[in-house]
Amino acid sequence: MSSIAERIKQFNSNRLPTYAALKYQLMAENPFRFFRGTCHLFYEDLHRSNALPAYPISWVCGDLHLENFGTYKGDNRLVYFDLNDFDEGILAPAIWEVARMMTSIFTGFESLGIKKKEAAQTAALFLRVYSSTLANGKAKYLESQTANGIVRLFLEKVMERKQKELIRQRTVEGKNGNLQFRIDRVRLFPLDKALRKQLMAHLSQHLQLRPLTKGRFQVLDACFRVAGTGSLGVKRYVFLVRNTKDFKKHWLIDMKQAPPSSLQPYLTNPQPAWATEAERVAAVQHRMQNVCPALMGVTEFDGDSYVLKEMQPTADKIDFLLIRDRYKDIACVVEDMAFLTASAMLRSAGRQGAALPDELIAFGADQHWQKGLTDYAMSYAEQVKKDYLAYFKEYKAGYFSPVP
C-alpha cells in the first residue's frame, strides 16, 4: 500500500495548490485536525478492514465529527443547531457514520487534553442516545425553545447577533460609497478582477431566475473564502449582496464547489443518478436537516457544480476548547449531537434506497453491534495518531511543499 503521505497527496492532487498548502499546514496542528482533513483515509481503512456490518443503509452526511454541528438561520429566519456539512453526503451504512463520529470523540478529546475516561464515557453516551433515539422512531430537532444547557445559550447568542454586525466585521466602505469585502488573507482572499466580474454576473443571473430572490438582491462584491479543513482547496466564494428595497440590509452568500463524495469508491449499494455533485449535496442536506439554511440552492459555473446558501460564520460551532474542563456541558452537547444524528436518519428513511423507519428502529434496539463499534472507534483513534505522526514527519521534511 502507498504511504500515508502519498495517499493524502494523491487525494488532494486536484485541489487549488495555494489552498491545499494551507490545508496541509492546518492538518499538521494535531491529530484531530489531521482526522478532519482525511475523511478519505478513514473510509478507505474502514472498507478494507471489513470490521463493521454494512447495514442498515441510510442517508449520511459522511463526515460526521464534533466540528460538523453548528447553528444557522433557516429560510424562516429561526436559528437551528444541527448537522451542517454535507459535502460527503451519500447513501451508506448507518454504522459508518456513527463510527466516524465516535472516533472523532476519542481523537478530539485527546487533542484537547481531556482524559481518556471522559472520552470513553462521552462516546458511550453518544452511542446510547443515538441508538435509543432510533429505537424510539421519532425524529426531533433543536431550536432555542427546545434546547437545554450550553446549546440553548449558544442559540440565544446567535439569535441576538444582528446581521449588520456580521456585515460590519467583514466589510469596509469602498470608493463608490458601497460596502466591499475586508480582505484579511486569513478567511477572505482577493480574486482576479476578471473572475470576480464573471462570478458576480453569474450570481446576479442565478438570483434573477429564482422566484423567491428575483429582484430582491444586488450583488456588490465577491472574494475567495477559506473555512473548514477537509474541503480546503476546493473552489469556494462568498458574495456580498444588498437588499434592493432597503440599501441598509446586506447578506453574505456562500458558493462552494461540490467534488464527489470520498465514500463513493468504497460503497457497493446503488446510488441515485444525480445530475451534478451539488445536486447530491443539496438533496442529502434537504432530507436530513429539519430546516435547511436560507437561500440554499445549486448552480453551475465554468464547468463545476456548486452549492449556494447564506454564509454560516465559522464561529457558529461549539468550541470544545472553552468547555473542556466542564464535563456536564460536554455531555449535554454530545447528547444533543447524538439524537440529532439519529433524527436525521429517521427523517430521511425510505428515500431512494434508504432503510425504512422500522429497519432503523430495529437497528437501534439491537445491542449486538455496539461493542464492536466502540472497539473499532477506540482502535482507529490510535491509528489516527500513528498516521498523524507519519504525516507530520513528511510534512516537516517538505514532502508537501509546492514544486518550484
C-alpha positions in Angstrom: 0.0 0.0 0.0 1.1 3.6 -0.6 2.4 5.6 2.4 0.1 7.9 4.4 1.8 10.9 2.8 1.3 9.5 -0.8 -2.4 8.7 -0.2 -3.0 12.2 1.1 -1.1 13.9 -1.7 -2.9 11.8 -4.3 -6.4 12.6 -2.9 -5.7 16.4 -2.9 -3.9 16.5 -6.2 -6.8 18.2 -7.9 -7.2 20.9 -5.3 -6.1 24.5 -5.8 -2.4 24.4 -4.9 -2.3 27.6 -2.7 -5.2 26.5 -0.5 -4.2 22.8 -0.5 -0.9 24.0 1.0 -2.9 25.8 3.7 -4.9 22.5 4.3 -1.6 20.6 4.8 -0.4 23.3 7.3 -3.6 23.0 9.3 -3.6 19.2 9.3 -0.1 19.4 11.0 -1.6 21.1 14.1 -2.7 18.0 15.9 -4.3 14.5 15.3 -7.8 15.8 15.4 -7.2 18.4 12.7 -5.5 15.7 10.7 -8.5 13.5 11.2 -10.8 16.2 10.0 -8.7 16.6 6.8 -8.5 12.9 5.9 -12.1 11.6 5.6 -10.9 9.6 2.6 -8.4 7.7 4.7 -11.0 6.8 7.3 -13.3 5.2 4.8 -10.6 3.5 2.8 -9.4 1.9 6.0 -12.9 1.0 7.2 -13.8 -0.6 3.9 -10.5 -2.6 3.9 -10.9 -3.8 7.5 -14.5 -5.1 6.9 -14.8 -4.7 10.7 -18.4 -3.4 10.9 -21.7 -4.6 9.4 -22.7 -2.7 6.3 -26.3 -2.1 7.4 -28.7 -0.6 7.6 -28.3 1.6 4.6 -29.1 5.2 5.4 -28.6 8.7 4.2 -25.5 10.1 6.0 -23.6 13.4 6.0 -20.5 11.2 5.5 -18.0 13.4 7.5 -19.7 13.4 11.0 -17.4 14.7 13.7 -17.5 17.1 16.6 -16.9 20.2 14.4 -19.6 19.4 11.9 -22.5 20.5 14.1 -23.4 24.2 14.3 -26.0 26.9 14.2 -27.6 28.5 11.1 -30.6 30.6 10.1 -33.3 28.8 8.1 -35.5 30.4 5.5 -37.9 31.1 8.3 -35.1 33.2 10.0 -35.3 31.0 13.1 -31.9 29.7 14.4 -31.3 25.9 14.5 -28.5 23.7 15.8 -28.0 20.6 13.6 -25.6 18.7 11.4 -24.3 21.3 9.0 -21.8 19.9 6.5 -23.0 17.5 3.8 -20.2 17.7 1.2 -19.6 13.9 1.6 -23.4 13.2 1.9 -24.4 9.8 0.4 -26.3 6.6 0.8 -24.2 4.4 3.0 -24.2 2.1 6.1 -25.5 4.0 9.1 -22.9 2.4 11.3 -20.1 4.0 9.2 -21.5 7.5 10.2 -21.5 6.6 13.8 -18.0 5.1 13.7 -16.6 8.3 12.3 -18.4 10.4 15.0 -17.2 8.1 17.8 -13.6 8.1 16.5 -13.8 11.9 16.5 -14.7 11.9 20.2 -11.7 9.8 21.1 -9.3 11.7 18.8 -10.7 15.2 19.5 -10.8 14.8 23.3 -7.2 13.6 23.4 -6.1 16.6 21.3 -8.0 18.8 23.8 -6.3 17.2 26.7 -9.4 15.6 28.1 -8.9 12.4 30.0 -9.4 9.0 28.3 -12.0 8.1 30.9 -14.2 11.0 30.0 -13.7 10.3 26.3 -14.9 6.8 26.8 -17.9 8.0 28.9 -18.8 10.5 26.2 -18.6 8.1 23.3 -20.8 5.6 25.3 -23.3 8.4 25.9 -23.4 9.3 22.2 -24.0 5.7 21.3 -26.6 5.2 23.9 -28.6 8.3 23.0 -28.2 7.6 19.2 -29.5 4.0 19.5 -32.3 4.9 21.8 -33.5 7.7 19.6 -33.5 5.3 16.6 -35.3 2.7 18.7 -38.0 5.3 19.6 -38.5 6.0 15.9 -39.3 9.7 16.4 -37.2 12.4 14.7 -36.6 15.5 16.9 -34.9 18.9 16.3 -33.3 21.7 18.2 -34.1 25.3 18.3 -33.9 27.8 21.2 -37.2 26.8 22.7 -36.4 23.1 22.8 -32.6 23.2 23.6 -31.1 22.9 27.0 -27.8 24.0 28.7 -25.0 25.3 26.7 -26.6 24.7 23.3 -29.6 26.9 24.4 -27.3 29.7 25.4 -25.4 29.3 22.2 -28.6 29.5 20.1 -29.8 32.5 22.0 -26.4 34.3 21.4 -26.7 33.7 17.7 -30.3 34.9 17.7 -29.2 38.1 19.3 -26.5 38.8 16.8 -27.6 41.3 14.3 -26.9 40.7 10.6 -25.4 44.2 10.3 -22.8 43.4 13.0 -21.7 40.4 10.9 -21.5 42.5 7.8 -19.6 45.2 9.6 -16.9 42.8 10.7 -16.3 41.6 7.1 -16.6 44.8 5.1 -15.3 48.3 4.5 -16.7 51.2 2.6 -15.5 51.4 -0.9 -14.6 54.4 -3.1 -18.1 54.5 -4.6 -19.8 54.5 -1.1 -20.9 50.9 -1.3 -19.6 48.3 1.0 -17.0 45.8 -0.1 -15.2 42.9 1.5 -12.4 43.5 4.0 -9.7 41.2 2.5 -7.8 39.8 5.5 -6.0 37.0 3.7 -6.9 34.7 6.6 -10.6 33.9 5.8 -11.1 36.2 2.8 -8.8 36.4 -0.2 -8.9 38.6 -3.3 -10.0 37.3 -6.7 -8.6 38.0 -10.2 -10.6 41.0 -11.5 -12.0 39.1 -14.5 -13.0 36.1 -12.4 -14.6 38.4 -9.8 -16.7 40.1 -12.5 -17.8 36.8 -14.0 -18.8 35.4 -10.6 -20.8 38.5 -9.7 -22.6 38.4 -13.1 -23.3 34.7 -12.6 -24.8 35.1 -9.2 -26.9 38.0 -10.3 -28.4 35.9 -13.1 -28.9 33.0 -10.8 -30.8 35.1 -8.2 -33.0 36.6 -11.0 -34.0 33.2 -12.2 -35.3 32.1 -8.7 -38.9 33.3 -7.9 -38.0 33.8 -4.2 -35.0 36.0 -4.9 -35.9 37.7 -8.2 -35.5 41.5 -7.9 -34.6 41.2 -4.2 -30.8 41.5 -4.3 -28.0 43.4 -5.9 -24.5 41.8 -5.9 -21.9 44.2 -4.7 -18.7 42.2 -4.3 -17.1 38.7 -4.3 -14.0 37.1 -2.9 -12.5 33.7 -2.2 -13.4 32.2 1.2 -11.4 29.8 3.4 -13.2 27.8 6.0 -13.1 24.3 7.5 -10.3 21.7 6.9 -11.4 18.8 4.8 -12.8 20.9 2.0 -9.8 23.4 1.8 -8.6 23.6 -1.7 -11.9 23.3 -3.5 -13.3 26.4 -5.1 -15.2 28.5 -2.6 -16.5 32.0 -2.9 -18.5 34.4 -0.8 -20.7 37.2 -2.2 -21.9 40.5 -0.6 -25.4 41.3 -1.7 -27.7 44.2 -0.9 -31.4 44.3 -0.5 -32.8 46.3 -3.4 -35.7 47.7 -1.3 -33.6 48.6 1.7 -30.0 49.5 0.9 -29.0 49.2 4.6 -29.7 45.5 4.6 -26.9 43.2 3.3 -26.4 39.4 3.1 -23.5 37.1 2.7 -23.9 34.2 0.3 -21.6 31.2 0.2 -20.9 29.3 -3.1 -18.9 26.1 -2.6 -17.7 23.7 -5.2 -19.0 20.1 -4.7 -16.5 17.3 -5.6 -17.5 13.7 -5.5 -18.1 12.1 -2.1 -14.9 10.4 -0.7 -17.1 7.5 0.4 -18.2 6.6 -3.1 -15.3 4.3 -4.1 -16.0 2.1 -1.1 -19.7 1.6 -1.5 -21.4 -1.3 -3.2 -25.1 -0.2 -2.7 -26.7 1.6 -5.6 -26.8 5.4 -5.6 -29.3 7.8 -7.3 -28.2 9.2 -10.6 -27.6 12.8 -9.6 -27.4 15.4 -12.3 -24.4 17.0 -10.5 -22.4 16.6 -7.3 -24.0 19.8 -6.0 -27.5 18.2 -6.5 -26.3 15.3 -4.4 -25.1 17.5 -1.6 -28.2 19.7 -1.6 -30.6 16.7 -1.8 -29.0 14.9 1.2 -28.9 18.1 3.3 -32.6 18.8 2.4 -33.6 15.3 3.5 -31.5 15.1 6.7 -32.0 18.6 8.2 -35.2 19.6 9.8 -35.0 23.1 8.2 -32.4 24.0 5.5 -30.3 27.2 5.6 -31.6 30.3 4.0 -31.1 30.8 0.2 -30.0 27.3 -0.3 -29.7 26.1 -4.0 -27.3 24.8 -6.6 -25.6 26.3 -9.6 -23.0 25.5 -12.3 -20.2 27.8 -13.1 -17.3 27.3 -15.6 -17.9 23.5 -15.7 -18.1 22.9 -12.0 -21.2 22.5 -9.8 -21.7 24.5 -6.6 -23.9 24.6 -3.5 -25.3 28.1 -2.6 -26.6 29.2 0.8 -26.5 32.0 3.3 -23.0 32.1 4.7 -22.6 30.4 8.1 -19.8 32.0 10.2 -17.2 29.5 11.3 -17.7 30.8 14.9 -21.2 29.3 14.9 -19.9 26.0 16.2 -19.4 24.7 19.8 -15.8 25.4 20.8 -14.9 22.4 22.9 -11.7 24.0 23.9 -13.7 26.5 26.0 -15.6 23.8 27.9 -13.0 21.0 28.1 -13.0 21.2 31.9 -16.8 21.2 32.2 -17.9 17.6 31.6 -21.6 18.3 32.2 -21.6 20.8 29.4 -19.7 18.5 27.1 -22.2 15.7 27.9 -25.1 17.9 27.2 -23.8 18.9 23.8 -22.8 15.4 22.8 -26.2 14.1 23.8 -27.8 16.7 21.5 -25.5 15.6 18.7 -26.5 12.0 19.2 -30.2 12.5 18.9 -29.8 14.9 16.0 -27.7 12.2 14.1 -30.4 9.6 14.7 -33.2 12.1 13.9 -31.6 13.0 10.6 -31.5 9.3 9.6 -35.1 8.8 10.6 -36.2 11.9 8.8 -34.6 10.7 5.5 -35.6 7.0 6.0 -37.1 5.2 3.0 -35.9 7.6 0.4 -34.3 6.2 -2.8 -32.9 3.0 -1.2 -32.5 4.1 2.4 -33.7 1.7 5.1 -37.3 2.0 6.2 -38.1 3.5 9.6 -38.9 0.1 11.0 -35.5 -1.2 10.0 -33.8 1.8 11.7 -35.9 1.2 14.8 -34.9 -2.4 14.9 -31.2 -1.5 14.5 -31.4 1.0 17.4 -33.0 -1.6 19.6 -30.3 -4.2 18.8 -27.4 -4.2 21.2 -25.2 -6.7 19.4 -23.3 -4.3 17.1 -22.4 -1.7 19.7 -19.4 -3.2 21.4 -17.7 -4.0 18.1 -18.3 -0.4 17.0 -16.8 1.0 20.2 -13.8 -1.2 20.0 -13.3 -0.2 16.3 -13.6 3.6 17.1 -11.1 3.3 20.0 -8.5 1.3 17.9 -8.9 3.6 14.9 -8.3 6.6 17.1 -4.9 5.0 17.9 -4.3 4.5 14.2 -5.1 8.2 13.6 -2.3 9.1 16.0 0.2 6.9 14.2 -0.9 8.2 10.8 -0.6 11.8 12.0 2.9 11.2 13.2 3.9 9.7 9.9 2.2 12.7 8.1 3.9 15.3 10.4 7.3 13.8 9.7 6.8 14.0 5.9 5.3 17.5 6.2 8.3 18.8 8.1 10.6 17.2 5.6 9.0 19.2 2.8 7.1 16.4 1.0 4.0 18.6 0.7 5.9 21.8 -0.3 4.9 23.2 -3.7 7.2 22.2 -6.6 9.2 25.3 -7.7 
